[in-house]
Amino acid sequence: MYPPATLRRVVARIEEKEQAHGMAFPWWIPLFSIAGHTGAIMFALWQRDHVTLPYVLAILALVTVPLTTQLLIEAWVPWWPTFLASMVAASLVLALPLAGAGAQDAIALFLLFVVAEQTAKCGLRIGSVAVVSAIALLVTASITGHLDPLFVHLVTAVLGFCLGFMLHWQTRALAAERAARAVEHNRATLAERDRIAREIHDLVAHSLSVTMLHITGARRMLSDSAGSEGDDVKEAIEALRDAERVGRQAMSDIRQTVSELATEGDPNRPLPSADDLPELVERVRDAGLQTSYDVHGDVGRLPPALGLGLYRVVQESLTNVTKHAPGSPAHVSLAVGRTDVRLTVRSTRTVPHSEPDDSGSGITGMTARIEQLGGTLTSRPAGDFWVVEAMLPIEGETVAADGCVISRTISGAPSASGTSPAVEEATT
């Protein structure tokens, strides 16, 4: 059974107020403190003679009103009004004689709660003022003959100081830990947003680029036969043109959104690796982009994280070719050495001196991926070509001198029937 909504709001406000001042107190500790103050002062009054009802009510008001006000209002009440009210209440109680000689005075227990609360909330300096004031009050009461034995009561007051300081230290440490966890949570959230944004860019933008190649090719083929087929073909061309326009607008919107969000993968499906590069190249070739691929070395040696990074670089590079140089041939080369791996993606520039703008996240995302893997990436013009080159170390990998080196090549233009190009493999 849940507490009423009003009580839940009060409890939440108590904890928020404490946390706002660097104290990680749960809601029940302030309530326990009020109950301890009230119970101890009531027991101390019960031990005394000649106590009238107005006297009791006045002392209870001095104890409970400042404490409940501090607890319930939103503003933070300074420490000294509550402390002074409690000390006045203790002085008024000590002014009355005990009913029985030699009885342990409960006013020491009340002062324990007073000192402990001030030390826990305000720290060592204010706690020292509180315990010294309590000791002075107890010594004065002992001198006037209203308190006996003195030593036990002094130990009780000092014990309150020790308990309060331990609680203060613990809550400060807990508050600092929560603050550090909040900072780490924010950092992890931003990192996850970057990861998601990069994956959106890699997956969706690439898929749209391939789709746009299919649509553009279909529209051009229909355009060539529009004169002999009549209005139906013209309507199909118009529909494909609209689809092409919408697709390009979607790609632009995705790039803009990703640049504001910033991104990575689905744990429920296998992530691609360097072994999937031939399939990626063939898929792009089938969409109409003239692409060739060759690999030298054992791709199976590459760690999964490194293979995923290389796959994303090739994917993004071929996407950029369809965007900045549509129709230009591209060549992907992967060389796996003994201690490092080199990836090169070379494409012909349609405008010799054109530079890709910085509005997208492609080059930035590729560079970030490669740097996280300990490598370097360059993207630069080289004559009539645009070259993307990545160099990554293969940590902890060695190859025997007589090991096998595997070479694989995908070359040739895509056939008209849509069949895959010839694949050649050689082992030396």
Long-range contacts (C-beta under 8 A, 24 or more apart in sequence): 10-72, 13-74, 14-71, 17-74, 17-76, 19-175, 19-178, 20-76, 21-76, 22-172, 22-175, 23-120, 23-121, 23-171, 23-172, 23-175, 24-171, 24-174, 24-175, 24-178, 25-120, 25-171, 29-167, 30-71, 31-71, 33-67, 33-113, 33-116, 33-117, 34-64, 34-67, 34-68, 34-71, 36-109, 36-113, 37-63, 37-64, 37-67, 37-86, 37-110, 37-113, 37-114, 37-117, 38-63, 38-64, 40-106, 40-107, 40-109, 40-110, 40-112, 40-113, 41-89, 41-90, 41-93, 41-107, 41-110, 43-106, 43-109, 44-93, 44-105, 44-106, 44-107, 44-109, 44-110, 45-93, 47-98, 47-99, 47-100, 47-103, 47-105, 47-106, 48-93, 48-96, 48-97, 48-98, 48-99, 49-96, 49-97, 49-98, 49-99, 50-96, 51-96, 55-92, 58-92, 59-89, 59-92, 59-93, 62-86, 62-88, 62-89, 62-92, 63-89, 79-118, 79-121, 79-122, 79-126, 82-118, 83-114, 83-118, 83-130, 83-133, 86-110, 86-114, 87-114, 87-133, 87-134, 87-137, 90-114, 90-134, 90-137, 91-137, 94-137, 94-141, 94-146, 94-147, 95-146, 96-146, 97-146, 98-146, 102-148, 104-152, 105-147, 105-153, 107-147, 107-153, 108-138, 108-152, 108-153, 108-156, 108-157, 109-156, 111-137, 111-138, 111-153, 111-156, 111-157, 111-160, 112-156, 112-157, 112-159, 112-160, 112-163, 113-160, 114-160, 115-157, 115-160, 115-161, 115-164, 116-160, 116-161, 116-163, 116-164, 116-167, 117-164, 118-164, 119-160, 119-161, 119-163, 119-164, 119-165, 119-167, 119-168, 120-163, 120-164, 120-165, 120-167, 120-168, 120-171, 121-168, 122-168, 123-168, 124-165, 124-168, 127-161, 127-164, 127-165, 127-168, 128-161, 130-161, 131-157, 131-158, 131-160, 131-161, 134-160, 193-261, 193-262, 193-263, 194-262, 194-263, 194-368, 195-263, 195-264, 195-265, 196-261, 196-263, 196-264, 197-258, 197-261, 197-262, 197-263, 197-361, 198-258, 198-262, 198-263, 198-264, 198-312, 198-361, 198-365, 198-368, 198-369, 199-263, 199-264, 199-265, 200-254, 200-257, 200-258, 200-261, 200-263, 201-254, 201-255, 201-258, 201-263, 201-316, 201-360, 201-361, 201-362, 201-365, 202-263, 202-312, 202-315, 202-316, 202-365, 204-254, 205-251, 205-254, 205-255, 205-258, 205-319, 206-315, 206-316, 206-318, 206-319, 208-247, 208-250, 208-251, 208-254, 209-251, 209-318, 209-319, 209-322, 209-323, 210-283, 210-284, 210-287, 210-322, 211-247, 211-287, 212-244, 212-247, 212-248, 212-251, 212-322, 213-287, 213-288, 213-289, 213-322, 214-287, 214-288, 215-240, 215-243, 215-244, 215-247, 216-244, 216-288, 216-326, 217-287, 217-288, 219-244, 251-323, 255-359, 255-360, 255-361, 256-359, 258-360, 258-361, 259-359, 259-360, 259-361, 262-361, 263-361, 263-365, 271-304, 271-308, 272-307, 272-308, 272-311, 273-302, 273-304, 273-307, 273-308, 273-311, 274-299, 274-302, 274-306, 274-307, 274-310, 274-311, 274-334, 275-299, 275-300, 275-307, 276-311, 277-310, 277-311, 277-314, 277-332, 277-334, 278-408, 278-410, 278-423, 280-311, 280-314, 280-315, 280-318, 281-314, 281-318, 281-332, 281-410, 282-410, 282-420, 282-421, 284-318, 285-410, 285-414, 285-420, 285-421, 286-414, 286-418, 286-420, 288-414, 289-318, 289-321, 289-322, 289-327, 289-330, 290-328, 290-329, 290-330, 290-413, 290-414, 291-318, 291-329, 291-330, 291-331, 291-332, 291-410, 292-329, 292-330, 292-331, 292-332, 292-409, 292-410, 292-411, 292-412, 293-331, 293-332, 293-333, 293-334, 293-408, 293-409, 293-410, 293-411, 294-331, 294-332, 294-333, 294-334, 294-407, 294-408, 294-409, 294-410, 294-411, 295-333, 295-334, 295-335, 295-336, 295-406, 295-407, 295-408, 295-409, 296-334, 296-335, 296-336, 296-405, 296-406, 296-407, 297-334, 297-335, 297-336, 297-337, 297-341, 297-405, 297-406, 298-336, 298-399, 298-403, 298-404, 298-405, 298-406, 299-334, 299-336, 299-406, 301-336, 301-394, 301-397, 301-399, 302-336, 302-341, 302-394, 303-394, 303-395, 305-373, 306-341, 306-373, 306-392, 306-394, 309-369, 309-370, 309-372, 309-373, 309-375, 309-390, 309-392, 310-334, 310-341, 310-343, 310-390, 310-392, 312-365, 312-366, 312-369, 313-343, 313-345, 313-366, 313-369, 313-370, 313-377, 313-388, 313-390, 314-343, 314-345, 316-362, 316-365, 316-366, 317-345, 317-347, 317-366, 317-388, 318-345, 319-362, 320-356, 320-362, 320-363, 321-347, 324-349, 324-350, 324-354, 324-356, 324-386, 325-349, 325-350, 325-386, 326-350, 336-394, 337-394, 338-394, 338-397, 338-398, 338-399, 339-393, 339-394, 339-397, 339-398, 340-391, 340-392, 340-393, 340-394, 341-391, 341-392, 341-394, 342-389, 342-390, 342-391, 343-388, 343-389, 343-390, 343-391, 343-392, 344-387, 344-388, 344-389, 345-387, 345-388, 345-389, 346-382, 346-385, 346-386, 346-387, 346-388, 347-385, 347-386, 348-384, 348-385, 348-386, 349-381, 349-384, 349-385, 349-386, 352-381, 352-384, 353-381, 355-381, 366-390, 404-428
